Amino acid sequence: MSASAISIKDRELAIEAEEACKVVVFYENTAARVGAMSVCDRLVEQFAEDLDFEFRWWKFKRLGDPVMVGHVMEAATSADIVMFCPQDDRLPAEVSEWVESWAESGVTSDGAIALVLPANVDPAGEAARMSGALKWAARRLQMDFLQVSVPRVTTTSEPRMQELPAPLPAQEPPHAYHWGLNE
C-alpha cells in the first residue's frame, strides 16, 4: 500500500491507495459540477505521478432516490474522498438527511469529506451550518474534513445558436436534363 499526502489550499490529507484514489463527487447542478471538476483537475495535476484516480459523479437528487440509495452508500463508503458541491450555502434537505443516515451507519473510513463551495458564499453565514454538519459526519465516520472554495460558475439555459455560423443562402438545385447513364 502506498501513501500520498494531498494538499489543497494549505490543508493536507494522507491517502493510502492500493489501486486508485477513489473520489465520489456529489453535485447540485452543472455549475457546481464545473467547480468540482476544477478541484479534481488540480488533484490529478498535483498527484498524477503518485496516484491514479477514479472519479464517480452523482447528482444530489440521487441521494433521495430510494432505488439508488444502496449504490450511493456503497460508492461513498468505498471512496477515499467524498466531495459535496452545492450551488450555494445550503444542502438540499434530501442531501442533509442522507449525510445524517450515512454518518449514523456505523461504517468508518480512512478518507475525507470535502465541501466545495463557490467563492462568493460567505463561510460564516448559512454555509457554516452546512460545514458543521459535514464536519460532524466526518468525525462520526472517522474521516478528515476539508473545505475548498472555487470561483462561482454561472451557466445559461439559452441555446448557443448565436455562436453558429450563419446558414448558407438557399440555392436552387441545378437543372438536370438527364437522369442517369442509361436513360
Stockholm file with secondary structure:
# STOCKHOLM 1.0

chainA/1-183         MSASAISIKDRELAIEAEEACKVVVFYENTAARVGAMSVCDRLVEQFAEDLDFEFRWWKFKRLGDPVMVGHVMEAATSADIVMFCPQDDRLPAEVSEWVESWAESGVTSDGAIALVLPANVDPAGEAARMSGALKWAARRLQMDFLQVSVPRVTTTSEPRMQELPAPLPAQEPPHAYHWGLNE
#=GR chainA/1-183 SS CEEEEEEETTEEEEEEESSCEEEEEEESSHHHHHHHHHHHHHHHHHHTTTCCEEEEEEEGGGGGCTTTHHHHHHHHHTCSEEEEECSSSCCCHHHHHHHHHHHTTCCCCSSEEEEEEETTSCTTTTHHHHHHHHHHHHHHTTCEEEEEEECCCCCCCSCCGGGSCCCCCCCCCCCCSCCSTTC
#=GC SS_cons         CEEEEEEETTEEEEEEESSCEEEEEEESSHHHHHHHHHHHHHHHHHHTTTCCEEEEEEEGGGGGCTTTHHHHHHHHHTCSEEEEECSSSCCCHHHHHHHHHHHTTCCCCSSEEEEEEETTSCTTTTHHHHHHHHHHHHHHTTCEEEEEEECCCCCCCSCCGGGSCCCCCCCCCCCCSCCSTTC
//
